[in-house]
Amino acid sequence: MISIIICSRDKTLLNTVSQSVEKTIGVPYEIIAIDNSDAKYGICKAYNLGAAQAKYNIFCFMHEDITFETQNWGQNVINHLKDEEVGLIGVAGVDPMGIVPIFLNKSIGIAELNIKQSSLGTNQTIHSFNTENPNDTSVIKPILILDGVWMCTTRKVYSLFKYDDVTLDGFHGYDADLCLQVQSKYKVCVVFDILINHLSSGKIDKKYYEQIFKLYPKWKNILPLSIRNITKKDLTEYHWLCMDTFFNSITNYDYKLPFVLNYYFVFSFNKYFKIKPFMYLFIKIMGKRYFNIKFSS
């Protein structure tokens, strides 16, 4: 019924998640673990290699640092994907995606999620639950971009929209890229009747931004994008919030000034351009990091 595809780098974690699947999935399945302990593949390549070996018609791409809380979750996956309008499901997602390809749950940004997160070696677990419309008790809700910790699709959809292992050769951006592909024809949705425990809080580092820089040129002609109707005024505010967050972050790394300025101008000069936030951020971020300019907030 379900082919589970994992890019594996840790045998202990793989064994733990395999046992969890066996105890909880409730339907016939197979686990295809692509050994990537030596990091010879990016995650897109590993997932595509795994999908090529799959014998079932539902593909579940997931990290190995998770366990399942929901019993018989496999049947829930099957039921959701019977709807031919639904192309991809996950347990956490965001909307919109701006010109700067990052996500903020502020201003017009929303998140739909139902996931537990805990750190390896600790007993602390946080159940993160959020929905834009609490009065809507649906167990499946549309979103634009899913978190790649756990995503399921069908063989039919995957045959049309594979992971882009040419553009993306690392371990970030693959989820956003696949969602942007799939949403062109199908719904991308968060489901609330499957709960997993993610044994990690996630990490954003320079490797993350390297993949974002590769993702932007591919999708720049359709960004910003949302599944909702959002005014230009709100998108403009969201754009400059993303700019602030993004450039504050990348200036923590050793990118050369010409490289950073190039992207600052690329991301700035569009229909959301505003001179005041443009100059403010230039001084605040570029000046602080590269010219040692100090100013009061």
Residue pairs with C-beta under 8 A, 6 or more apart in sequence:
1 27
1 28
1 29
1 56
1 57
1 58
1 74
1 78
2 25
2 27
2 28
2 29
2 30
2 56
2 58
2 59
2 60
2 74
2 77
2 78
2 152
3 29
3 30
3 32
3 50
3 51
3 54
3 55
3 56
3 58
3 59
3 60
4 21
4 29
4 30
4 31
4 32
4 60
4 62
5 32
5 34
5 47
5 50
5 51
5 54
5 59
5 60
5 61
5 62
6 14
6 17
6 31
6 32
6 33
6 34
6 50
6 61
6 62
6 63
6 64
7 34
7 36
7 41
7 43
7 46
7 47
7 50
7 63
7 64
8 14
8 33
8 34
8 35
8 36
8 37
8 64
9 36
9 37
9 39
9 64
10 37
10 64
10 65
11 37
13 64
13 65
13 199
14 33
14 64
16 64
16 67
17 62
17 64
17 65
17 66
17 67
18 31
18 33
20 66
20 67
20 68
21 29
21 31
21 68
23 68
24 68
24 69
24 70
24 71
24 72
24 73
25 68
25 72
25 73
25 74
26 71
26 72
26 73
26 74
26 75
27 72
27 74
27 75
27 78
28 56
29 56
29 74
30 54
30 55
30 56
32 50
32 53
32 54
33 50
33 64
34 41
34 46
34 47
34 49
34 50
36 46
41 49
42 165
42 168
42 169
42 170
42 171
42 174
43 148
43 163
43 170
43 171
43 174
44 163
44 164
44 165
44 168
44 169
44 174
44 177
45 163
45 165
45 169
47 61
47 163
47 174
48 162
48 163
48 165
50 61
51 59
51 158
51 162
54 155
56 155
57 154
57 155
57 156
58 77
58 78
58 81
58 152
58 153
58 154
58 155
59 152
59 153
59 154
59 155
59 158
60 77
60 150
60 151
60 152
61 148
61 150
61 151
61 152
61 153
62 149
62 150
62 151
63 148
63 149
63 150
63 198
63 200
65 120
65 198
65 199
65 200
66 149
66 150
66 196
66 197
66 198
66 199
67 196
67 197
67 199
68 194
68 195
68 196
68 197
69 116
69 195
69 196
69 197
70 76
70 193
70 194
70 195
70 196
73 193
73 194
76 191
76 193
76 194
77 89
77 152
77 194
80 86
80 89
80 140
80 152
80 189
80 191
81 89
81 152
81 153
81 154
85 186
85 187
86 140
86 186
86 187
86 189
87 153
87 154
87 157
87 161
87 182
87 183
87 185
87 186
87 187
87 188
88 146
88 151
88 152
88 153
88 157
88 178
88 179
88 182
88 186
88 187
88 188
88 189
89 140
89 146
89 151
89 152
89 153
89 188
89 189
89 190
89 191
90 146
90 147
90 148
90 149
90 150
90 151
90 152
90 175
90 188
90 189
90 190
90 191
91 113
91 114
91 115
91 147
91 149
91 150
91 190
91 191
91 194
91 195
91 196
92 111
92 112
92 113
92 114
92 115
92 128
92 146
92 147
92 149
92 190
93 111
93 112
93 113
93 143
93 144
93 145
93 146
93 147
93 179
93 188
93 189
93 190
94 103
94 105
94 109
94 110
94 111
94 112
94 143
94 144
94 145
95 109
95 110
95 143
95 144
95 145
95 226
95 227
95 228
96 108
96 109
96 144
96 224
96 225
96 226
96 227
96 228
96 230
96 235
96 238
97 103
97 144
97 145
97 176
97 180
97 219
97 223
97 224
97 225
97 226
98 223
98 224
98 235
98 238
98 239
98 242
99 220
99 223
99 224
99 239
99 242
99 267
99 270
99 272
100 239
100 242
100 243
100 246
100 267
101 173
101 176
101 212
101 215
101 216
101 219
101 223
102 212
102 242
102 245
102 246
103 109
103 145
104 238
104 241
104 242
104 245
105 111
106 241
107 234
107 237
107 238
107 241
108 226
108 230
108 234
108 235
108 237
108 238
109 238
110 132
111 130
111 132
112 130
112 131
112 132
112 141
112 143
112 190
113 128
113 129
113 130
113 147
113 190
114 128
114 129
114 190
114 191
114 192
114 194
114 195
115 127
115 128
115 147
115 149
115 195
115 196
115 197
115 198
116 125
116 126
116 127
116 128
116 195
116 196
116 197
116 198
117 125
117 126
117 128
117 197
117 198
117 200
117 201
118 124
118 125
118 126
118 197
118 198
118 199
119 199
119 200
119 201
120 199
120 200
125 197
131 141
131 192
132 141
138 192
139 191
139 192
139 193
140 189
140 190
140 191
140 192
140 193
141 189
141 190
141 192
142 187
142 188
142 189
142 227
143 188
143 189
143 190
143 227
144 179
144 183
144 188
144 225
144 226
144 227
145 175
145 176
145 179
145 180
145 188
146 175
146 179
146 188
146 190
147 175
148 174
148 175
148 178
149 196
149 198
150 196
151 175
151 178
153 182
157 182
157 186
160 185
161 178
161 181
161 182
161 185
163 174
163 177
163 178
164 174
164 177
164 178
164 181
164 218
167 177
167 214
167 215
167 218
168 174
168 177
168 211
168 214
168 215
170 207
170 210
170 211
171 207
171 211
172 207
172 208
172 210
172 211
172 212
173 208
173 211
173 212
173 214
173 215
174 211
176 215
177 215
177 218
177 219
179 188
180 219
180 222
180 225
182 188
183 225
183 227
204 249
206 253
209 249
209 250
209 253
213 263
216 223
219 225
224 235
224 238
224 239
230 238
232 271
232 272
235 272
236 272
236 274
239 272
240 272
240 274
240 277
240 281
243 267
243 268
243 277
243 281
244 277
244 281
244 284
244 285
246 267
247 260
247 264
247 281
247 285
247 286
248 285
250 260
251 260
251 285
251 286
251 288
251 289
251 290
257 286
257 290
260 286
260 290
261 286
264 281
264 282
264 286
268 278
283 293
283 295
284 295
287 293
287 295
288 294
